[in-house]
Amino acid sequence: MRGLSYKDKVKVYYARKNGMSYATIKAKFHINRPNTQYLIKIIDKHGFNILKRKGNAKYSEEFMQKAIDRVIKNYESVNSVAIDLGLSSESLLRKWVKDYKKNGYNIVKRKKGRLTVKDIIESKPKNIKETPEEKIKRLEKENTYLKAEIEYSKKLEAVVQARKNRQQKKK
């Protein structure tokens, strides 16, 4: 949706509300179905003013952590959390969650601009001394996430097994 102007987004919204098909919208505005659906949901929830933001929004680590926790710990969908928070796209939240897991369940804000050799060298993990309190806090956070991940896996396995059982009964 980055390439669409405010006026185009409003036109897409009204076109879909007036019954224009997703295929026609895609041909006319070059926006795919999921992005059209997201656009409509976010406007329905927050109004047209949500589209008037200019430039890249800057989000605090606390805001990002709360959003990530809603997805990971509360099992809310990425789409519903992104719409509720008024993010420009759900892919932004997906990236936050992915990076959060990749970085050992820590939020790491990326620096702007090009990477230099110095940045790459400094980014390598060093033998950083953690205080016992910091280590306990980090491990508790990681433990909470892992417990949630195990619960999710168990529920998913139960659903898959139930589907297999239903398919076997049909035969």
Number of C-alpha atoms within 10 A of each C-alpha: 16 7 10 13 12 15 10 13 21 16 14 23 21 13 15 16 11 9 8 13 12 18 12 13 19 15 10 10 16 14 20 14 14 11 14 21 13 19 20 19 18 23 18 12 13 14 11 14 9 14 18 9 10 6 6 7 9 6 10 9 13 10 11 16 17 12 20 22 15 16 20 20 16 10 12 14 12 20 17 16 17 21 20 14 13 17 17 20 17 19 13 13 20 16 11 18 22 13 16 17 15 11 11 12 17 15 18 12 11 6 8 6 6 7 9 9 9 8 11 9 10 10 9 8 7 8 6 6 8 10 9 9 9 11 12 12 12 15 13 12 14 16 12 12 17 14 12 16 15 11 12 15 12 12 12 12 12 12 12 12 12 12 12 11 11 11 10 9 8 6 5
